[in-house]
Amino acid sequence: MAYREPEHLTCPSCAKRAELVWIVGTGPNTDPGEGPTYVQILDASPWLEQTTNTAPAWHGTLTCPTCGATVLTRP
């Protein structure tokens, strides 16, 4: 089963705000209280996405299209 998890991000430099939507999935063998099986970005718009890894969890950097500042880095 998968669900959407919206997150509101704000650029630390120019204060641009936009929503980022994550897709969080749990597998049939996931025990209660256990973390998600995978976490991916559904829609990074308008942030510019640079991905370094996608499985099982998204790793990378999102930057602001207006000023180029880093908005989010994982891990």
C-alpha positions in Angstrom: 0.0 0.0 0.0 1.2 3.5 -0.8 0.1 6.9 0.3 0.9 10.5 -0.4 2.7 12.6 2.2 2.8 16.3 1.3 5.6 18.5 2.8 5.7 22.3 2.5 9.2 23.6 1.7 10.5 27.1 2.0 13.7 28.4 0.3 16.1 29.7 3.0 17.4 32.3 0.7 14.5 33.9 -1.2 11.5 32.5 0.9 9.8 30.9 -2.1 7.3 28.3 -0.8 5.9 25.2 -2.6 4.6 21.8 -1.7 6.6 18.6 -2.3 4.6 15.4 -2.5 6.3 12.1 -1.3 5.0 8.6 -2.1 5.5 6.4 1.0 5.0 2.7 0.5 4.7 -0.2 2.9 4.9 -3.8 1.8 2.7 -6.8 2.7 5.4 -8.1 5.1 5.9 -4.7 6.9 5.3 -5.2 10.6 3.4 -2.6 12.6 5.7 0.2 13.8 8.3 -0.7 11.1 9.5 2.1 8.7 8.3 2.4 5.1 9.4 0.0 2.4 10.2 2.9 0.0 10.0 6.7 -0.1 10.0 8.5 -3.5 9.1 12.0 -4.8 5.8 12.1 -6.7 6.2 15.7 -7.9 9.2 17.9 -7.1 7.8 20.9 -9.1 8.9 23.7 -8.9 12.1 22.6 -7.2 15.0 21.4 -9.3 15.8 17.8 -8.4 19.2 16.2 -8.4 18.9 12.5 -7.5 21.7 10.3 -6.2 19.7 7.2 -5.3 16.1 6.2 -5.6 15.8 2.8 -4.0 14.5 2.1 -1.4 14.5 5.8 -0.4 15.1 8.9 -2.3 18.5 10.5 -1.8 19.4 13.8 -3.4 19.1 17.5 -3.4 16.3 19.9 -4.2 17.3 23.5 -5.2 15.3 26.6 -5.7 14.7 27.6 -9.4 14.6 31.3 -8.5 17.9 31.7 -6.6 19.7 28.3 -6.7 19.8 27.8 -3.0 19.6 24.3 -1.5 16.1 23.7 -0.1 16.4 20.0 0.9 19.1 17.4 1.1 18.6 13.7 1.9 20.3 11.9 3.6 
